[in-house]
Amino acid sequence: MDAFLQGVKGFWSLKNLGALLMLFVLATVLAYSGLTPERVAAAIPRPSEFTSG
């Protein structure tokens, strides 16, 4: 859990503010182009699909 909290702190640090802004812009562009997170999630193969068979 400590590693997780450290990751969260690092994620919100000013050093990564630029990266966050880029991600936000990218997400906005994808949303306007009609690519919703649900569609992206549906396109990502589930781990269970690899293990079953």
C-alpha angles and dihedrals in degrees: 000000000000091000089051092053091047088052091051092049091049091046092056095042118118089245090070096041090102092052091048090052090050091050091049092051091047092050090049092050091048091049092052091048089057097253105133125191087247091060091046091050090049090053093053112089114239118237088237089063089061097046097045102080 
